[in-house]
Amino acid sequence: MPDTDGRGGLSRRHVLAAAGAAGAVGIAGCTAEANPDDSFGPGASAGAGDGGLVGNVSIAGSSTVFPIAAAVAEEFQREHPGVDITVQSTGSGGGFANFFCPGKTDFNNASRPMAEEEKRQCTENGVDWHEVRVATDALTVVVNNEADFVDHLTVEELRRIWKPDPVESWAEVRDGFPDETIERFGAAETSGTFDYFTETIVGEAGSHTQDYQATEDDNQIVTGVAGSQYAIGYFGFAFYQGNSDTVKALGIDDGDGPVEPSLETAQSGEYAPLSRPLFTYPARDSMTEEHVAEFARYYVEQSANRELIAESIGYVPNTDEQMREQLDQLDQFIQQA
């Protein structure tokens, strides 16, 4: 699978490395950090351009959706060099709580649907939103390459590893596994990946053992798992694809036998229960700015770009029909701004 989208765009490895190393992306006109004095707030003007669209777009949220937003931002900026786009990897919940719902960003990426508490916070702050599905992910469970004793786990075995009072050794997971301590690496509590994993695998959102290394930096999960023969971790499929030589993905058995994570099994729904939708949420007030509204439309249009979403990044793109439906709904949202 190629690392670039064939059009001079971001490579998957480049985007994922930027996400892990800095928590924000800065390429070809995309600014790299949050602006401390808020002069680059939602829809702010950026000054003179080439006579086309001019302004700033600010995006925070999910580390899983970060590669999509970063790649789409770069492609949009190629066409509209007068627009500067900031994309931060803060975690879904961190983005909602600290940036989007307080009215500091134009978009929030999320690897799970917006929570009721987040909706209340946005409403209290006068921030109206719209949900846009941008792709489908296969949340991937990984182990060390030397862990030759395991190639798949059942959902129940995963639950025993990650529940609030988990098993301590691999021998407690399955007969025949080594009597070695499990070392866990996973998403921080501000992450939508954390919310989705705990609700789907453990049975309740937030119901996760505290005996693990928590991070918003997927690179740290890869490093941790790669450094310990008896480690386990989880993150989005795109990040696994960028590190498939470094760690080993496990098949998941939901009752019908093990299924490997892949674009095909995520799209078909066969990779259950860890196939999940990915979202971005634009703010209504930001849609009054032409450059932000045009970026929102472009973001949706690119959600059906298989070359970009699937081949370059590693997620399942929307179908053309899904994209058109999302675009029609977005246009209605923009018209009401």
Secondary structure as UniProt FT lines:
FT   HELIX           12..22
FT   STRAND          24..25
FT   TURN            28..29
FT   TURN            36..37
FT   TURN            39..40
FT   TURN            42..43
FT   STRAND          55..61
FT   TURN            63..65
FT   HELIX           66..79
FT   TURN            81..82
FT   STRAND          83..88
FT   HELIX           92..95
FT   HELIX           96..100
FT   TURN            101..103
FT   STRAND          107..110
FT   HELIX           116..124
FT   TURN            125..126
FT   STRAND          132..138
FT   STRAND          140..144
FT   TURN            145..146
FT   TURN            148..149
FT   STRAND          152..154
FT   HELIX           155..162
FT   HELIX           170..172
FT   TURN            175..176
FT   STRAND          183..187
FT   TURN            189..190
FT   HELIX           192..197
FT   HELIX           198..202
FT   TURN            205..206
FT   STRAND          213..215
FT   HELIX           218..226
FT   TURN            229..230
FT   STRAND          231..235
FT   HELIX           237..241
FT   TURN            242..246
FT   STRAND          247..249
FT   STRAND          251..253
FT   STRAND          258..259
FT   HELIX           263..268
FT   TURN            272..274
FT   STRAND          275..283
FT   HELIX           285..288
FT   HELIX           290..302
FT   TURN            303..304
FT   HELIX           307..313
FT   HELIX           320..335
//
